[in-house]
Amino acid sequence: MESRRTRHAISLSVALALAITLLSVGLSPAYAAGGAFDITFDGNGRLATDFSGGQDIAYDVLIQPDGKIVAVGSTDPESDAGLCALTRYNPNGSLDTTFGGDGRVTILVSGLPDCVLEAAAIQSDGKIVAAGRVFNPGGFFNQMAVVRVLPNGDPDTTFSGDGVITGLSFLGPAEIHALAIQPNGSIVVVGDLGTSDMAVARLTSAGVLDTTFSGDGVTTIDFGGTTGEAAQGVHILANGQILIGGTANPANNATRNFALARMNINGSLDTTFDLDGKILTDLPNATTETVFDMKVQGDGKIILAGTNGFDNALVRYNPNGTLDSSFDGDGLVTTSVDSLMDSANEIAFQSDGKIVVVSINTVGSPDFVLLRYHANGTLDASFGTNGILVSDMTNGSSDTSNAVAIQPDGRIVVAGRTRNTSAGSTDNFCVARHLPGNATAFDLDGDGKTDVSIFRPALGQWWHNRSSDGGNRALVFGVSTDTIVPADYTGDGKSDIAFFRPSTGFWYVLRSEDLSFFATPFGASGDVPVPTDFDADGKADIAVFRPSNSTWFINNSGGSPTTIQQFGIAGDVPVAADYDGDAKSDIAIYRPNAVGGAQWWIQRSATSIVAALQFGTSTDKTVVGDFTGDGKADIAFWRPSTGFWNVLRSEDLSYFAFPFGTTGDVPVAGDYDGDGKTDAGVFRPSNSTWFIQRSTAGTLIQQFGAAGDVPLPSAFVR
């Protein structure tokens, strides 16, 4: 089948914008494409906070259990007035006035200037511990500093008497780059001694050095070199051992290497870890290797992030310290964003195993940079542009992204600084929040790609061909009269096998995690199931549209009251999707029998306004999807009589059309190559063959199924 696209500018015969009053409790966010700004955060997804009118920079960001966001850093670190700085924001991006009175706290540590807080953690009691460095004018060097504040931002006087501690018995230059809190409340901090040796210290919860750790509470790790050694990450293992990652310069090597160390609870090196407790990894084709973060996955695998001198560099190890060959083949991944030097500053893990990296680029006017990888080390093409998201914070700004954290709902929070070069060149704390993107529709194996899959009504069987490894799977679940409704009801990034039983109004969901199932009544005979994520918890919500009175019933899985709303008239069919890219799924209907041609009516959740468009005829099949990859659903239909696909671009309401398929085919749109764009596809019942026009990977032709089978990606075609 030829794929010729014809571009047109569309003249809309109907374009209505009518303000309405919502009849429901209210719709909550549902995710748009990966990386879009979350406009529920300060209105446009990003904000700047000024402390001093000078150079304010955030170096770390945390998410509290209540959803509030904490950022820590410095105010004017190069001036004599530089102070430690902390901010706290409400989930909507407004400053939290219960913290420091106006959401901002500054601390003068022991009368010393130039404070920089590089790392922070939140204790179980809500207290915030932050650490970094201050400048010692007497010795003309930096020294370690740790502060602890109460949940309201006041200094915690139970911590070292006044809420601060400096020096930590390291008499010369020393800085803290990372910290971790043990289950007993002890605080482990790691950093460097100027240019030589990693530095490690442990404090009790009272803010005094813990003498059960190395005898005096402090120790160093020497990899053999004399310069360039620094610890940049620390993690407390389940058995109490301490894992440390950073950069080291071996004695016989002029270039720095990625480095790992593992310590016992008492501060001694664990000699079961590569015999001496230390591991060095020399990256190929590297000039100056530097580590800026270390994190440990849920399965115990360890990732170091930094630069090889040119590009972002990630190294993943197995728990025993050996390189993980399942990570890009050799455990090593490098990614270039610009033509100069890229540096991976921090990493975070999504619940689906994807790896999010915040990076710095240096070309032109720098912007915030995020990269997202699949668990195997390949870039996630559904995020940003081919896995890389470059975001300008404000026009005319120079931006640096330093830290990243992921909320329980999957939203990605990034912190750093923004400099408005057109207004005095002052730096401000800058925080942005991005949407992670929905789980790919009809993706049963969680690899970010729609799977070729069918339901066999006669036997109640579900068959799918895993795009991840090419294997097949078959399960029995349901009977011939059930309506299939596959979607990700559990939020694990995989579509769950599920059906709606019209005779009883029951939904049955087979959990992808363990193949257990749950059943719940919601709906009645004659209802049309419309599952999608209406409440931003990363799970498809059980929902129905009742044609008899054009009423929507939405069972919000996040705990909000059931939404009940009338929208539509007799003969309408539901086509809910996120048409405006505001992270909220829009209630919408398709009116096939409207005068003059089929109409689409969409209740825009961003503005509570209804839009109506005329596009199609009564015999067309709706195939809504994000064909352009901009994070918004495009209005689209497939015409059985001609085999043409017609897509109305959400960007500008122009449209394109192309032939793919023939009379008798069943449309099966989906993202089959995982690039974040919906691909056109058809299933041919006459020979059970799939024809997929993948936007990146090319055309796929595959036989899968038998006579009478129903392709899963056609489940919500109307």
JOLIN-V393441 format. One record per backbone hydrogen bond with DSSP energy under -1.0 kcal/mol. CO is the residue of the C=O (numbers start at 0). NH is the residue of the N-H. E is the energy in kcal/mol with one decimal. If there is no record, write none. Layout:
BEGIN
co:CO nh:NH e:E
co:CO nh:NH e:E
END
This chain:
BEGIN
co:5 nh:656 e:-1.8
co:7 nh:654 e:-1.6
co:17 nh:609 e:-2.1
co:28 nh:535 e:-1.5
co:32 nh:35 e:-1.7
co:33 nh:383 e:-2.0
co:35 nh:434 e:-3.2
co:36 nh:38 e:-1.0
co:37 nh:40 e:-2.0
co:40 nh:44 e:-2.3
co:44 nh:432 e:-2.7
co:46 nh:430 e:-1.9
co:48 nh:428 e:-2.2
co:53 nh:426 e:-1.0
co:54 nh:75 e:-2.5
co:56 nh:73 e:-2.4
co:59 nh:71 e:-2.1
co:61 nh:69 e:-2.3
co:63 nh:66 e:-2.0
co:67 nh:63 e:-3.2
co:68 nh:88 e:-2.9
co:69 nh:61 e:-2.8
co:70 nh:86 e:-2.8
co:71 nh:58 e:-3.0
co:71 nh:59 e:-1.6
co:72 nh:84 e:-1.6
co:72 nh:116 e:-1.2
co:73 nh:56 e:-2.1
co:74 nh:82 e:-1.1
co:75 nh:78 e:-1.9
co:78 nh:81 e:-1.5
co:82 nh:74 e:-1.9
co:83 nh:106 e:-1.9
co:84 nh:72 e:-2.6
co:85 nh:104 e:-2.8
co:86 nh:70 e:-2.0
co:87 nh:95 e:-2.8
co:88 nh:68 e:-2.1
co:89 nh:92 e:-2.6
co:91 nh:41 e:-3.2
co:93 nh:89 e:-3.5
co:95 nh:98 e:-1.8
co:98 nh:102 e:-2.0
co:102 nh:87 e:-2.0
co:104 nh:85 e:-2.6
co:106 nh:83 e:-2.3
co:108 nh:111 e:-3.0
co:112 nh:134 e:-2.6
co:115 nh:132 e:-2.2
co:118 nh:130 e:-2.5
co:120 nh:128 e:-2.8
co:122 nh:125 e:-1.8
co:126 nh:122 e:-3.0
co:127 nh:148 e:-2.3
co:128 nh:120 e:-2.4
co:129 nh:146 e:-3.1
co:130 nh:117 e:-1.8
co:130 nh:118 e:-2.0
co:131 nh:144 e:-1.2
co:131 nh:175 e:-1.4
co:132 nh:115 e:-2.5
co:133 nh:142 e:-2.8
co:135 nh:139 e:-1.6
co:135 nh:140 e:-1.4
co:140 nh:135 e:-3.2
co:141 nh:173 e:-1.9
co:142 nh:133 e:-2.2
co:143 nh:166 e:-2.3
co:144 nh:131 e:-2.5
co:145 nh:164 e:-2.1
co:146 nh:129 e:-2.5
co:147 nh:155 e:-2.5
co:148 nh:127 e:-2.1
co:149 nh:152 e:-2.5
co:151 nh:99 e:-2.8
co:153 nh:149 e:-3.4
co:155 nh:158 e:-1.9
co:158 nh:162 e:-2.4
co:162 nh:147 e:-2.3
co:164 nh:145 e:-2.6
co:165 nh:167 e:-2.0
co:166 nh:169 e:-1.7
co:174 nh:191 e:-1.9
co:177 nh:189 e:-2.4
co:179 nh:187 e:-3.0
co:181 nh:184 e:-2.2
co:185 nh:181 e:-3.0
co:186 nh:202 e:-3.0
co:187 nh:179 e:-2.2
co:188 nh:200 e:-2.3
co:189 nh:176 e:-2.8
co:189 nh:177 e:-1.7
co:190 nh:198 e:-1.6
co:190 nh:230 e:-2.3
co:191 nh:174 e:-2.0
co:192 nh:194 e:-1.5
co:192 nh:195 e:-1.4
co:194 nh:228 e:-1.4
co:196 nh:192 e:-1.3
co:197 nh:220 e:-2.1
co:198 nh:190 e:-2.2
co:199 nh:218 e:-2.7
co:200 nh:188 e:-2.6
co:201 nh:209 e:-2.9
co:202 nh:186 e:-2.7
co:203 nh:206 e:-2.1
co:205 nh:159 e:-3.0
co:207 nh:203 e:-3.1
co:209 nh:212 e:-1.8
co:212 nh:216 e:-2.5
co:216 nh:201 e:-2.4
co:218 nh:199 e:-2.7
co:220 nh:197 e:-2.3
co:229 nh:246 e:-2.7
co:232 nh:244 e:-2.2
co:234 nh:242 e:-3.0
co:236 nh:239 e:-2.2
co:240 nh:236 e:-2.9
co:241 nh:262 e:-3.0
co:242 nh:234 e:-2.3
co:243 nh:260 e:-2.5
co:244 nh:231 e:-2.8
co:244 nh:232 e:-1.8
co:245 nh:258 e:-2.6
co:246 nh:229 e:-2.3
co:247 nh:256 e:-3.4
co:249 nh:252 e:-1.6
co:256 nh:247 e:-2.2
co:257 nh:280 e:-2.8
co:258 nh:245 e:-2.4
co:259 nh:278 e:-2.7
co:260 nh:243 e:-3.0
co:261 nh:269 e:-3.1
co:262 nh:241 e:-2.3
co:263 nh:266 e:-1.9
co:265 nh:213 e:-3.1
co:267 nh:263 e:-3.6
co:269 nh:272 e:-1.8
co:272 nh:276 e:-2.0
co:273 nh:275 e:-1.4
co:276 nh:261 e:-2.0
co:278 nh:259 e:-2.4
co:280 nh:257 e:-2.2
co:289 nh:306 e:-2.4
co:292 nh:304 e:-2.5
co:294 nh:302 e:-2.9
co:296 nh:299 e:-1.8
co:300 nh:296 e:-3.2
co:301 nh:316 e:-3.0
co:302 nh:294 e:-2.1
co:303 nh:314 e:-2.2
co:304 nh:291 e:-3.2
co:304 nh:292 e:-1.6
co:305 nh:312 e:-2.3
co:305 nh:343 e:-2.0
co:306 nh:289 e:-2.1
co:307 nh:286 e:-2.2
co:309 nh:341 e:-2.4
co:310 nh:307 e:-1.6
co:311 nh:334 e:-2.2
co:312 nh:305 e:-2.4
co:313 nh:332 e:-2.6
co:314 nh:303 e:-2.6
co:315 nh:323 e:-2.7
co:316 nh:301 e:-2.1
co:317 nh:320 e:-2.6
co:321 nh:317 e:-3.6
co:323 nh:326 e:-1.8
co:326 nh:330 e:-2.1
co:330 nh:315 e:-2.5
co:332 nh:313 e:-3.0
co:334 nh:311 e:-2.2
co:342 nh:359 e:-1.8
co:345 nh:357 e:-2.7
co:347 nh:355 e:-3.0
co:349 nh:352 e:-1.7
co:353 nh:349 e:-2.8
co:354 nh:372 e:-2.8
co:355 nh:347 e:-2.3
co:356 nh:370 e:-2.6
co:357 nh:344 e:-2.7
co:357 nh:345 e:-1.3
co:359 nh:342 e:-1.4
co:365 nh:398 e:-3.1
co:367 nh:390 e:-2.6
co:368 nh:358 e:-2.5
co:369 nh:388 e:-3.3
co:370 nh:356 e:-3.0
co:371 nh:379 e:-3.2
co:372 nh:354 e:-2.5
co:373 nh:376 e:-2.3
co:375 nh:327 e:-2.4
co:377 nh:373 e:-3.5
co:379 nh:382 e:-2.0
co:382 nh:386 e:-2.0
co:384 nh:387 e:-1.4
co:386 nh:371 e:-2.2
co:387 nh:384 e:-3.0
co:388 nh:369 e:-2.7
co:390 nh:367 e:-2.1
co:393 nh:396 e:-1.6
co:395 nh:420 e:-1.6
co:397 nh:418 e:-1.8
co:399 nh:416 e:-2.2
co:402 nh:414 e:-2.1
co:404 nh:412 e:-3.2
co:406 nh:409 e:-2.1
co:410 nh:406 e:-2.8
co:411 nh:433 e:-3.0
co:412 nh:404 e:-2.5
co:413 nh:431 e:-2.7
co:414 nh:401 e:-2.5
co:414 nh:402 e:-2.1
co:415 nh:57 e:-1.6
co:415 nh:429 e:-1.7
co:416 nh:399 e:-2.4
co:417 nh:427 e:-1.9
co:418 nh:397 e:-2.1
co:418 nh:420 e:-1.3
co:419 nh:422 e:-1.9
co:419 nh:424 e:-1.5
co:425 nh:419 e:-1.2
co:426 nh:55 e:-1.5
co:427 nh:417 e:-1.8
co:428 nh:48 e:-2.4
co:429 nh:415 e:-2.2
co:430 nh:46 e:-2.2
co:431 nh:413 e:-2.8
co:432 nh:37 e:-2.8
co:433 nh:411 e:-2.5
co:434 nh:34 e:-3.8
co:439 nh:442 e:-1.3
co:441 nh:450 e:-2.8
co:442 nh:494 e:-3.1
co:451 nh:464 e:-3.2
co:452 nh:711 e:-1.9
co:453 nh:462 e:-2.7
co:454 nh:709 e:-2.9
co:455 nh:458 e:-1.2
co:455 nh:459 e:-1.3
co:455 nh:460 e:-1.7
co:459 nh:476 e:-3.1
co:460 nh:455 e:-3.8
co:461 nh:474 e:-2.2
co:462 nh:453 e:-3.1
co:463 nh:472 e:-1.9
co:465 nh:469 e:-2.3
co:470 nh:465 e:-3.2
co:472 nh:463 e:-2.2
co:474 nh:461 e:-3.2
co:478 nh:481 e:-1.7
co:482 nh:499 e:-3.2
co:486 nh:488 e:-1.4
co:486 nh:495 e:-3.3
co:487 nh:539 e:-3.1
co:495 nh:486 e:-1.4
co:496 nh:509 e:-3.3
co:497 nh:484 e:-2.6
co:498 nh:507 e:-2.7
co:499 nh:482 e:-3.0
co:500 nh:503 e:-1.4
co:500 nh:504 e:-2.6
co:504 nh:521 e:-3.1
co:505 nh:500 e:-3.1
co:506 nh:519 e:-2.1
co:507 nh:498 e:-2.1
co:508 nh:517 e:-2.1
co:510 nh:514 e:-2.1
co:515 nh:510 e:-2.8
co:517 nh:508 e:-2.8
co:519 nh:506 e:-3.0
co:523 nh:526 e:-2.2
co:527 nh:544 e:-2.6
co:531 nh:533 e:-1.2
co:531 nh:540 e:-2.8
co:533 nh:27 e:-1.4
co:540 nh:531 e:-1.1
co:541 nh:554 e:-3.0
co:542 nh:529 e:-2.8
co:543 nh:552 e:-2.8
co:544 nh:527 e:-2.9
co:545 nh:548 e:-1.3
co:545 nh:549 e:-1.2
co:545 nh:550 e:-1.4
co:549 nh:566 e:-2.8
co:550 nh:545 e:-3.2
co:551 nh:564 e:-2.3
co:552 nh:543 e:-2.5
co:553 nh:555 e:-1.1
co:553 nh:562 e:-2.4
co:555 nh:558 e:-1.4
co:562 nh:553 e:-2.7
co:564 nh:551 e:-4.0
co:568 nh:571 e:-2.0
co:572 nh:589 e:-3.1
co:576 nh:578 e:-1.2
co:576 nh:585 e:-2.4
co:577 nh:632 e:-3.1
co:582 nh:29 e:-7.2
co:585 nh:576 e:-1.4
co:586 nh:602 e:-2.7
co:587 nh:574 e:-2.6
co:588 nh:600 e:-2.6
co:589 nh:572 e:-2.1
co:590 nh:593 e:-1.2
co:590 nh:598 e:-2.1
co:593 nh:596 e:-1.7
co:597 nh:614 e:-2.0
co:598 nh:590 e:-3.8
co:599 nh:612 e:-2.4
co:600 nh:588 e:-2.5
co:601 nh:610 e:-2.9
co:603 nh:607 e:-1.8
co:607 nh:19 e:-1.8
co:608 nh:603 e:-3.2
co:609 nh:17 e:-1.8
co:610 nh:601 e:-3.0
co:611 nh:15 e:-1.0
co:612 nh:599 e:-3.0
co:615 nh:597 e:-1.7
co:616 nh:619 e:-1.4
co:620 nh:637 e:-2.9
co:624 nh:626 e:-1.4
co:624 nh:633 e:-2.7
co:625 nh:677 e:-2.6
co:633 nh:624 e:-1.3
co:634 nh:647 e:-3.3
co:635 nh:622 e:-2.2
co:636 nh:645 e:-2.7
co:637 nh:620 e:-2.8
co:638 nh:641 e:-1.1
co:638 nh:642 e:-2.9
co:642 nh:659 e:-3.3
co:643 nh:638 e:-2.8
co:644 nh:657 e:-1.9
co:645 nh:636 e:-2.2
co:646 nh:655 e:-2.0
co:648 nh:652 e:-2.1
co:653 nh:648 e:-2.9
co:654 nh:7 e:-2.3
co:655 nh:646 e:-2.8
co:656 nh:5 e:-2.9
co:657 nh:644 e:-3.3
co:661 nh:664 e:-2.3
co:665 nh:682 e:-2.8
co:669 nh:671 e:-1.3
co:669 nh:678 e:-2.8
co:670 nh:449 e:-2.8
co:678 nh:669 e:-1.7
co:679 nh:692 e:-3.0
co:680 nh:667 e:-3.0
co:681 nh:690 e:-2.9
co:682 nh:665 e:-2.6
co:683 nh:686 e:-1.4
co:683 nh:687 e:-1.2
co:683 nh:688 e:-1.4
co:687 nh:703 e:-2.7
co:688 nh:683 e:-3.2
co:689 nh:701 e:-2.3
co:690 nh:681 e:-2.5
co:691 nh:693 e:-1.1
co:691 nh:699 e:-3.0
co:693 nh:697 e:-1.1
co:697 nh:693 e:-1.1
co:699 nh:691 e:-3.1
co:701 nh:689 e:-3.9
co:705 nh:708 e:-2.1
co:709 nh:454 e:-2.8
co:710 nh:713 e:-1.7
co:711 nh:714 e:-2.6
co:713 nh:716 e:-1.5
END
